[in-house]
Amino acid sequence: MCPLPELRQLAAQACGKRARRKDARPGELLDAALALFVEKGFAATRAEEVAKRAGVSKGTLFLYFSSKEELFKAVVRENISGRFSEWNTELETFEGNSADLLRSCVMSWWERVGSTKASGISKLMMSEAGNFPELAAFYQEEVVQPGNALIRKVLQRGVDAGEFRNLNVEYGVYLLLAPMMFLAMWQHAMKPCVSPTETFDPALYLQTHIDNLLMGLAVRPAAPLPREL
């Protein structure tokens, strides 16, 4: 017969395991949802599939998220929009010049978002936004607008410091976004179809793009005045 103290210890261990498992569930559900949303799209993903992949019941999923729409929003916040505060702090405390900051922002995006499953959210929104206007509005407010504002800050920093030529920063934002959107599409649409013999290095592509962009942003010396005859 198991002594009482040992029974209590076993019970405490079991309780601790259940508590840890309960704490882990939201994260496991978000990971499963992200994978399925990227693989199948929002419309085709069913709540039952997310729950099954996370190893819980459908009822458990709805204990944490009231609907599939709320689950999607939580996925976006966990992987992208919830990190803007951190990224803004990094921008504001960056001590290098604006060219280095721009390069750091783009390459950090690739490491933290672009090369991960989270970049598939951009492709998903481009393909399904028209069918889910509420989610499109949510994504616009929580991802697109803050993301554009972050890039504007980088460009304006360079202009104000005299490191970049004066430009329309509102449209300059899209010069940086274009390669990012291309890579999001490449990762989740084109890459699986590319022949194994073909090579494409996303980091090298981004570095090449930044090099060319910085040349275009560079302040040019004033043209010499024409000599009088």
N, C-alpha and C positions, 0 to 999 in steps of 0.2 A: 504494500500500500504506500502511496506517495505521501510523504509528510506534508503537513499543512503549509510550512514556509515554502516548500518547493512548488506546491500547487499555486500559491500566490505569485511566485516568481514566473511560473509558466503563464499564468493568466495575464500578468503585467506585460510579458513579452508579446503575447498574442494581441493584446490591446494596442501595444506600440506599433506592431506590424500593421494592424487595421488603420491606425491613425496615419501612419506614413503612406499607406496605400491610398487613403482618402485624399490626403494632401497632394498626391501625385496625379490623381485623376484629371483635374482640369488641364494640366500640362500634357498628359498623354492624349486627351481628347483633342487639344489644339494641334498637336503634332499629326495625329491621324487625319484631322480635318484638312490641314494644309496639304498633306500628301494627296488626298483624294480630290480636293478642289483643283489642284494643279493637274492631276492625271485626267480627270473626267470633266472638269468644269463645274460651275455652281449648280446649274439646273439638273445635271445628270447625277449629282452626288446625293445619296439618300442618307437620312439620319441613322438608319439601321446599319449602314455600311461603316459609318464613322465609329459608332459604338462598338461594332464587332472588331474593327481593326484596333481600337483602343483596349479591347478586352473587357468591356463593360456592357450592361444592358442598355437598350434604348431609353428606358425610364431613367437610368442613372444620368445619361447625357442631358436629359431635359431637367434634371435637378440643378444643373449648373448653367444651362443655356436654354432660354425659353423658346427658341425657334432656330431654324437653320440660318436665318438671316442674322440673328444675334451671334450665333456661332461663327459665321463668316466675319462679322465685325470684330469679334474677339481675336480671331486669327490675324487680321490686318493690324490690330493694335499691338499684339504680341510681337509681331515680326517687323513691322515698319513704323506705323504712326506713333507708337508708344516710345520710340527711341529718338524722336526729334529733339526733345529737351536735352538729351545727352549730346547729340550732334551739334546743337546750337552752342552748348558750352564749349565743346572742342573748338569750334570756329572762333568764338570770342576770346579764347585763351591762347590761340595759335600765335607763336612768336616769330615765325618766318615771314618771308615776303609773300605777296599775293599769288605769284606764280606757283610757289611751292604749296601754298594753301589749296589752290585750285587742283593741282596734281594730287595732293593728299586726299581731297574730298572725293575725286573720281575713283581713285584706286581703292579707297576705303569702302566706297559703295560696292565695288566689285567683290571685295573680300567678304563684306558683311551681308550683302543682299544679292547682288548680281549672280554670284556663283552658287547661290543656295536655292532651295525650292521656293523661297519667298519671292524670287523674281518672276515666278510663274503667275503671281497675282496680277501683275501688269498685263500679261497676255490675256488672262481670264477677263479682266475688266474691259479690255479693248474688244473682245469678241462677244461679251454678254451684257455690256452696259445698257444697250438699247432695250433689252428685255426686262431689266431690273433697275428702273430709274431711281428707286430709293437707295439702292446700294451704290449706284453711280454717283448720286449726290453725296452720300457718305464718304466715298473714296475721294471725290473731288475736294471735300472739306478737310478730311483728315490726312490725306497723303499728297495730293497734287498741289494744293495751295501752300502748305508748309514746305514742301520740297522745292517749289519754285522760289519761295521767299528765301530759303537757305542759299540757293544758287545766286539769287540777286545780291545777297549780302556779300558773297565772295567777289562778284564782279564789281560791285559798287566800292568795295574796299580798295580794289586795285585802281579804279578810276580816281577815287578821292586822294589816294597816295601818289598819284602821278605815275603809277607803274603800268597801267593799262591806258590805251587811248580812250577818248570819250566815245561812248557808244550807247545805243538804246538798250539798256540792261533788260528791259521787259522782253525783248526779242532775243537778246543775247543768251537768255536762259535756255532757249531751245537748241542753241548750238551745243550745249553740254548734254541736254536731254536726249538728243537724237541718237548718239551712239549707245546710250544706255538702253533706250527702247529697242534698238536693233539687236543688242545682245540678249535682251529678255526674250525677244521673238526667236532668235537663233538658238538659245538654250532649250526652249520648250516646244519648238516647232521644226526648225531646220536641222539641228544637230543630230537627231536620231536618223535622219535620212542621208546624212553625209557619208560618203565612202570612207572606210577606215584608212585608205591610202592618202586621203586629203587631210592636210593639217591646217588648223586655224587656232591661233593663240589669242584668246580674248584680252589678256593683260597686255600683250604686245600691241594689239589693235588699239586699245585705249591709250597706251603711251604714245603711239604714232599720232592719234587724233589730237591728244593734248599738245604735243610738240607743234603741230600745224596750227592749232587754235591759238597758242601763245604767240606764235609769229604774227598772226593776224591782230592780236590784241596789243602788240608791242607799240610803244610810243615812237613815232617816227620823227627824226630831226626835221626842223623847219627847212623848207626849200630856200636856197640862197637867193637873195634879191638879184634881179638882172643887172648886169653891169651897164652903166651909162656909156654911150658911145661918145 
